[in-house]
């Protein structure tokens, strides 16, 4: 069995703000608006890949945000959401997995609660402060890079990872990342091979832990990744490149 752990946003699907051409299909509606799309070619390739391997969406999205997505190819047996802290099995939260995630998050409790206190009083915060599933901290800030810089100076970075994605700011337990989730799922399902793809800082641990990882063009230099992950060619649509490479990998392993 081959597992394909794939990030969603900017890996398989794209915001309406992202130009992926006119040959695309809507995959997410929020408050009556079409907000996320995939290319028609991605849709065709995804159907082929689903027949060849176990696709496991692996996202920092919450359960609610994940459930808004409909890729149009049927449901997935497994999905990892909340940065790997929650495993969905046939759409339902696996309580055993979640309890283990809470135990892992507890190792960083002091730093997490300090982050909550600091962000509560930060004048740059412009969104509610969320403690997602009691696993990690999320909010939105003006000057997010400076907020991240300041948090890194005040928090124990051996306990937490601090990222921003645009204006979104996250503080996550070190033991609770996508790479750790890929490892836990590998122990659970015993696959022969694991492929992973992602586009952001959240995905570094996942693509480097997999047997074969895929990232967009420029990713390795941007994040200082030295490991042997496959980087897509400049000008390509990352989602299409990833899925084509999945098909090639399956052929190689057969």
N, C-alpha and C positions, 0 to 999 in steps of 0.2 A: 504493500500500500504506500502511495505517495500522498503526503499532506502538502497543501498549498496554503500557507498562512499569508493572507493579503490584507494590507491596510485598505481603507476605502477611499477617503477623500484625497484627491490628487494622485491616487494610485489606480483605482478602477473607475471612479466617478469624479466629476468636476463641477464646481460651482458655476452658476449662471454667469459669474464674473469672468470666467476663464474661457477664452476663445478656442473651441475644439472643432470649429467648422459647422456647417449646416447639417451634415449627415449624422444626426444625433437623436437620442430618445430620452425623454424625461424619466427619472428614476426616484425623484423625491418631491413631494408637495408639502409645503408648510404654510399654514394660515392662508390657504387658497392660492398660494403662488408656487410656480414651478421653480425650484431652487437648485436642483442637481441633475446632471445629465451624464450619459455615457455615449461614446461614438457608436455608430451602427456596427462598425467593424469589431469593436470591443464586445458588443453583444453577441455577435456571431462566434467569435473566438471563445468567449466565456462558456457558451453552450458546449463547445468541443472539449474544453478543459474539464468541465464538470463531469463529463463522461469518463475521463481518464484518471482523475484523482479526486481526493477529498478536499474540497475548498473550505477553508475556515476563515471567514471574515474576522479580522483582528484589528480592533479600532479603539480609540480613546473615547468614542461616543458613548453616551449613556444608553441604557436599554431603550428608553423612549425615543431618543434620537436615531438609534439603530433601526427600530421598528418602523420608522417613517420611510425607509428605503425599500423599494421593490425593483430588483434588477430584472424581473420578468423571466427568470429561468427556473422558477420554483424555489422552495425553501432549502435551507442548509441544515444539515444534521447538527452541526456545531457552529457556534460563533463565540468569539472572545470580545467582550466589550469592557468599558471602564478601564482601558489600558491593560487588559488581561486579568483584571481583578474579579470579573464575573464571567463564568462559562454558561452559555445558553445551550441546552440540549433539547432539540425539537422545540425551540422557542421558549423553553422554561429554564428558570434560574436553577443551577445546580447548587444546592445548599452546602454540600460537603466542600466543594471548590471554594465557595464564598467564605466559609468558616476559616479555611486555610489562608485565604487572602487577608482576612481580618487579623489573623495571627501574625502574618508577615508585616502588615501595615503597623501593627502595635509596636514593632521594633523601632519605629520612627516616630512614635507618638509625641515625644517631647518637642521635636523639631516641627512637626505638623501643627501642634497647638500654638507654638510660638509664631509660626507663619500666619495662622488665623488671627492672632492678636495684632501682629504688625500690619497686616492688610486691612483689618477692621478700621484702623486709625490712619491709613494712608490716604492723603488728600488726592492722590492720582487715581485712586480706584473710582470707576464710573459705572459699576455694575454690582449687583448683589454678590455677596461672598457665599460660595457653595462648598460644602464638604460632601463631595459626591460619594454616596453609599458608605460613608464613614471610611473611605479609602484614600481620597486625595482632595486637594484644594484647587478650586477654580474660580477665577473672576476675570474681569476685563479692566484694563488700565490705560490711561494716557501715559505716554513715555514708557511703554512696557519694557524696553531694553534696560532702561535705568532702574525700573522697579526690580527686574530680575537681578541686575548687578548688586543692588542694595540688599536684596534678600540673601544672595549668595555670601555677602560679607557678614551677615548677621545670623545665618542658620548653619547648622552642622551639615556640611555637604557630604559627609560620610554617611549621613542618615537619609537625606532627601536629594532628589533631582529637581532643579528649578528651570523651567523652560518658558519661553513665550512663543506663540504662533500668531503673528500679527499682534493685535491688542489683547489677545487672550493670554492669561498668565496661569501657570500650573505649578503646584508644589506636590511632588509625588514621592512616596516612600521608595527608597533605593531598591528594596527587595521586590517591589511590585512594578515590574516593567514588562514590556511585550516579550523580551527575550526570556525572562523567567517563565512567562506563561507558555511560550513555545516549548520550553524544557519540561514543564509540568504536563503539558498535553502529550509530549513525546513519551513520557513515562507511562501515561494512562493508555494510549492507543497503540504503542509499539510500532510505529510506521517504519518502512524500509528506508525512506528518504524524506527529507523536509525541505521544501522550497519556501522562501519568504520574499515579500516585496513591500517596500514602503518608501515614502518620499521625505519624511521629516526627522527631526532629532529624536522623536519618540520611537522611531523605527530602527535606530542604530543597533540596539541590543538584539532585536529580532533578526535583522538581515545578517548580522555577524554570527549569530548562534545557529542559524539554519545550515543545512548541508550546501545549499546554494542560495545566495541572496541577490536581489535585484534592486537597483536604485536609479533615480533619474540622472541625466547628464549633469556633471558639476557637483554632485552630492559629496563625493569623497574628499575633494579639496575644501568644500564649504565647511564640512564637519570634521575634517582631519581624520578620516577613516582610512586606516592602512590595510585592513584585512582584504582578502581576495573576494570582493563582491563584484558582481557584473554591473557595469554602468552603461545605461542606454546611450545611444548615439545622439548627438546634437540635432535638434529639429524633429525628432521622432515624437509620436504620441506615446507617452510612457505606458499607459494601460495596454496598448496594442503590442508594444515591444515585449512587455512582461509575459503576456499570454502566449505570444509566439514562442518565446523562450521556454515556457512551461511545456508546450507541445514537443519542442526539440529535446528537452530534458527527458521527457517520458520515452521518446524514441530511443535515446541513448541508453536508457536503463533497461529497455525491453530485451 
